[in-house]
Amino acid sequence: MTENDIKGLMEKYLNGTITEGEEKLLEQFDGILLSKNEKVNFKSEIHKAKVKQNLSHSIHKKGKTKSLKWLRIAASWALIISFGIVAYNWSNKNVQQEPIAEIVEHTDWGQKLNVTLADGTKVVLNSGSTLCFPERFEGNSREVELMGEAFFEVVKNRNKPFVIRSGDITTTVLGTSFNINAYPDKEEVAVTLATGKVKIASTDSTVFISPNQQAVFDHLNKTLSTFQVEINPYIDWKNGIIHINDATLAETTAILERWYGVSFVFENEKLKQCHITATYDNQTLATVLESIKHVKKGMAYEYLGDHKILIKGSCND
């Protein structure tokens, strides 16, 4: 039944020209619509009483009250309220804002990206990462989704928490700066806090961390643990600095793959277990490889083309 149909039948009902079939149709429409919309559309019992009062006044102005049966008055009242609900919903739809667009920012290997969100929050997206966020934040929270690694400087808003979903964990803040490392190929998700305070929650656990603390979620064991850390090694990547602390060559080359957009292959499996500790400040890939070769005697590398690099020889720790 359209809005015009309702108007027409209501006029017939109030001037006494409605047929029995049309009246039954109205009564049926009244019952269904009111049962579905009463709680949603009446702001309060006071609002409901005012609508009823205004309706009664409108009917009396028509001069029809004395000639109508009480049942018909009640039905008319229900009908006009129903019509009011239709009009209310229709007007709301017309003033509704356009759907909020979902924005997806992605970085390939070897790329980094600075993103500013609608609330002014700044995000540095590391290579091989994806950030999904709305064009504007509405409702009671500011929610984004991260796959990969990013450093966040969240604008403070006590009334609207900032929520980052990273696979199995959710990080909630009001305003602070922190790093999230949540690459899908890693066994752990790490949230490292620079300033402020954040809440990290998994399905089974919730922890709060303070500056220079890190929360680590283990995908395999579904455990959430906290640690005291030195913050710089976890956030210096946004300034072009790579920290490698007693990492295997397999772990090191995984970092270099993301950082420089290349891929590594190994001549033998033993090479992968070679351990490295180093810091590289905005160095080229060639400089990094030469440095590793110099420290690890017997190890060599070879460019294979198509951005592939072969690690060969032996590793003497």
BAROMI-151154 format. One line per 5 residues: for each residue x, y, z of C-alpha. Coordinates in steps of 0.02 Angstrom, whole numbers, plus 32768, in hexadecimal, padded with zeros to 4 digits. Layout:
REM residues N
X,Y,Z ~ ...
This chain:
REM residues 317
8000,8000,8000 ~ 8048,80A7,7FCB ~ 8042,814C,8028 ~ 7FBF,818F,7FAE ~ 7F54,80F3,7FC9
7F56,8112,8084 ~ 7F25,81C9,806E ~ 7E95,819C,7FFC ~ 7E4F,8115,806F ~ 7E61,8185,8107
7DFB,820E,80B1 ~ 7D74,818F,8084 ~ 7D72,814F,8136 ~ 7D60,81FB,8184 ~ 7CD6,8236,810D
7C75,8192,811A ~ 7C87,8155,8066 ~ 7CFE,80C3,8088 ~ 7CC2,8015,8058 ~ 7CC4,7F81,80CD
7D54,7F30,806F ~ 7DBB,7FCF,8072 ~ 7D9C,7FE3,812C ~ 7DD8,7F32,814E ~ 7E73,7F56,80E6
7E97,7FEF,8151 ~ 7E80,7F90,81F3 ~ 7EF5,7F08,81B8 ~ 7F75,7F89,8183 ~ 7F65,7FE3,822C
7F87,7F48,8294 ~ 801F,7F10,8233 ~ 8070,7FBB,8227 ~ 8054,7FED,82DB ~ 8095,7F48,8320
8136,7F5D,82BE ~ 8156,8015,82D9 ~ 810A,8050,837C ~ 81A5,8041,83E9 ~ 8217,8089,8365
81B2,8120,8333 ~ 8168,815F,83D7 ~ 81F5,81B6,8433 ~ 819C,819F,84DA ~ 80F2,8186,8529
80E4,8244,8530 ~ 8101,824E,8475 ~ 807F,81C5,8459 ~ 7FFE,8222,84C4 ~ 801C,82C4,8463
8001,826B,83BD ~ 7F5E,8223,83FF ~ 7F27,82CD,8440 ~ 7F4C,8323,839A ~ 7EF3,8299,833D
7E58,82A8,83A9 ~ 7E56,8363,838B ~ 7E62,8348,82CE ~ 7DD1,82CE,82CE ~ 7D62,8344,8333
7D87,83D0,82B7 ~ 7D3D,8362,8230 ~ 7C96,8362,828E ~ 7C89,82A7,827A ~ 7CAC,826C,832B
7BF7,8256,8366 ~ 7BC1,81F9,82CC ~ 7C4F,8179,82CF ~ 7C4F,80DA,8332 ~ 7CD8,80CE,83B5
7D26,803D,8358 ~ 7D33,80A8,82BC ~ 7D80,8137,8320 ~ 7E00,80C1,8369 ~ 7E26,807B,82BD
7E35,812B,8276 ~ 7EAA,815A,8303 ~ 7F15,80C1,82E0 ~ 7F12,80E8,8226 ~ 7F4A,819C,8239
7FD4,8168,82B1 ~ 8007,80E4,8233 ~ 8006,8167,81AC ~ 8070,81D5,821D ~ 80EC,8147,822D
80F4,8133,8171 ~ 810D,81EE,815C ~ 8191,81EF,81E6 ~ 81F2,8161,8197 ~ 81E0,81AC,80EA
8221,8255,8122 ~ 82B1,8204,817F ~ 82E5,81A5,80E3 ~ 82E7,8246,8082 ~ 8358,829F,80FD
83CA,8209,8116 ~ 847D,8227,80E5 ~ 84CD,81C9,8058 ~ 8517,8120,8086 ~ 85C4,8130,80D3
864A,80FB,8057 ~ 86CA,807A,808E ~ 877C,80AC,8061 ~ 8807,802C,804A ~ 88BD,8062,8049
893F,7FE0,8019 ~ 89FD,7FE1,800C ~ 8A62,7F68,7FA3 ~ 8B09,7F23,7FDC ~ 8B88,7FAF,7FE4
8B04,8037,7FFB ~ 8AC9,809E,8090 ~ 8A36,8113,809A ~ 89FC,81A2,810A ~ 893F,81A7,8123
88D6,8229,8180 ~ 882A,81ED,81B6 ~ 878B,8256,81C1 ~ 87A4,827B,827B ~ 8857,82B7,8260
88A8,8214,8299 ~ 894C,81F6,823E ~ 8983,814B,8204 ~ 8A29,8114,81BA ~ 8A0B,8074,8158
8A9F,8000,8145 ~ 8AC2,7F9D,80A8 ~ 8A53,7F09,807B ~ 89C5,7F4C,80E7 ~ 890D,7F75,80D2
88A3,7FF1,8134 ~ 87E5,7FF7,8124 ~ 8787,808C,816C ~ 86E6,80EF,8150 ~ 86E1,8194,80F2
869D,81E1,8192 ~ 8683,81A1,8243 ~ 85D1,8199,8284 ~ 8582,8146,831C ~ 85D7,8127,83C2
8681,80E9,8385 ~ 8705,80FF,82FE ~ 8729,8055,82B4 ~ 87AF,8022,8237 ~ 87FA,7F7D,8200
88B3,7F5A,81E9 ~ 8910,7ECC,8194 ~ 89CC,7EE3,819D ~ 8A27,7F69,8200 ~ 89FE,801E,8228
8A29,80A7,82A3 ~ 8993,8109,82E3 ~ 898B,81B7,832F ~ 88D6,81BB,8367 ~ 887C,825F,8386
8832,825F,8435 ~ 8775,824F,8446 ~ 8735,820C,84EC ~ 8685,81F9,84A7 ~ 86B8,8195,840E
873D,810D,8428 ~ 87AF,80E0,8398 ~ 87A7,8026,8371 ~ 8821,7FC4,8303 ~ 87F4,7F13,82D2
888A,7EA8,82A5 ~ 8856,7DF5,8287 ~ 8832,7DA4,8330 ~ 8852,7E3C,839C ~ 8803,7EE6,83B5
8863,7F80,83F1 ~ 87FE,800B,8441 ~ 8840,80B9,846A ~ 8801,8168,848E ~ 8899,81C7,8451
894D,8189,844C ~ 89DB,814E,83DC ~ 8A09,8098,83C1 ~ 8A43,8017,8344 ~ 89E6,7F7C,8309
8A3E,7EEF,82AF ~ 89BC,7E77,826B ~ 89FD,7E29,81CB ~ 8991,7D92,819E ~ 8A28,7D21,8181
8A6B,7D3C,8232 ~ 8A3F,7CD0,82C7 ~ 8A28,7D66,8338 ~ 89D5,7E10,833D ~ 8A36,7E93,83A0
89F4,7F3A,83E1 ~ 8A7E,7FAC,8423 ~ 8A50,804B,847F ~ 8AAE,80EF,8470 ~ 8A3A,8165,84CF
8994,815C,852C ~ 893A,80BC,8559 ~ 88E3,8038,84EF ~ 8875,7FA0,8508 ~ 8896,7F03,84A3
8814,7E7A,84A1 ~ 880A,7DCC,8456 ~ 8779,7D53,8462 ~ 87B3,7D14,850C ~ 8821,7D9C,8557
8831,7E57,8570 ~ 88CD,7EB8,85A2 ~ 88FC,7F6E,85B8 ~ 89A9,7FAE,858D ~ 8A07,804E,85B7
8A98,80A5,855B ~ 8B2D,8033,8536 ~ 8AC1,7F99,8547 ~ 8A8E,7F1D,84C3 ~ 89FB,7EA6,84B7
8A16,7E0A,844E ~ 898C,7D96,8413 ~ 89C0,7CE6,83E2 ~ 8951,7CA4,8356 ~ 897D,7BEF,837A
8960,7BEC,8435 ~ 88DF,7C79,8438 ~ 893E,7CCB,84C7 ~ 8952,7D85,84E9 ~ 89F1,7DB9,8547
8A42,7E5E,8577 ~ 8AFB,7E8E,857C ~ 8B67,7F23,85AB ~ 8BC7,7F5C,8510 ~ 8C36,7FE5,84CA
8BBF,8040,8456 ~ 8C35,8080,83CE ~ 8C5C,7FDB,8377 ~ 8BA2,7FC2,835B ~ 8B76,806E,8316
8C16,80AA,82C0 ~ 8BE1,8057,821D ~ 8B73,80EF,81F8 ~ 8C13,8157,81F6 ~ 8C6D,80E1,8180
8CCD,8082,8205 ~ 8CD7,7FC5,820B ~ 8D01,7F72,82B1 ~ 8D33,7EBB,82AA ~ 8D50,7E6E,8356
8D95,7DBD,8358 ~ 8D22,7D8B,82CA ~ 8D3C,7CF6,8259 ~ 8D6A,7D16,81A4 ~ 8CBE,7CD2,8174
8C6C,7D55,81E4 ~ 8CE3,7DDC,81A7 ~ 8CC2,7DBB,80EF ~ 8C06,7DBE,8110 ~ 8C1D,7E6F,8153
8C89,7E9F,80BF ~ 8C08,7E5A,8046 ~ 8B82,7ECC,808C ~ 8BFA,7F5F,809A ~ 8C46,7F5A,7FEC
8BC5,7EFC,7F85 ~ 8C33,7E67,7F59 ~ 8C2F,7DAD,7F7C ~ 8CB8,7D3A,7FBD ~ 8CDF,7C84,7F9B
8D5E,7C1A,7FFA ~ 8DDF,7BA4,7FB4 ~ 8DCC,7B36,8050 ~ 8D5E,7B31,80EA ~ 8DEE,7B47,8165
8E07,7BF9,812A ~ 8D5A,7C27,816A ~ 8D91,7C08,821D ~ 8E22,7C82,8218 ~ 8E07,7D0B,829D
8E1B,7DC6,8280 ~ 8E19,7E63,82ED ~ 8E24,7F09,8292 ~ 8DD6,7FB5,8279 ~ 8DC4,8005,81CE
8D98,80BD,81C0 ~ 8D4C,80E3,8115 ~ 8DC9,8073,80BC ~ 8DB8,802B,800E ~ 8D9B,7F71,7FF9
8E49,7F5C,7FAD ~ 8E97,7FAC,8048 ~ 8E33,7F3B,80BC ~ 8E63,7E9E,805D ~ 8F1B,7ECF,8058
8F15,7EEF,8113 ~ 8ECC,7E42,8136 ~ 8F4B,7DF2,80C1 ~ 8FD9,7E4B,811A ~ 8FA1,7E13,81C7
8F72,7D60,8198 ~ 900F,7D1B,814A ~ 8FF0,7C98,80C5 ~ 8F44,7CD9,8098 ~ 8F25,7D26,7FEC
8E91,7D63,7F85 ~ 8E65,7D6A,7ECD ~ 8DE1,7DCB,7E6D ~ 8D77,7D54,7E06 ~ 8D0A,7DD1,7DAD
8C50,7DF3,7DC3 ~ 8C77,7E3F,7E6F ~ 8CB7,7D98,7EB1 ~ 8D56,7D85,7F17 ~ 8DB0,7CE2,7F3B
8E04,7CCD,7FE5 ~ 8E90,7C4E,7FD4 ~ 8F30,7C0D,8023 ~ 8F3C,7BED,80DC ~ 8F1E,7C4C,817C
8F9E,7C55,8207 ~ 8F4F,7CA0,82A3
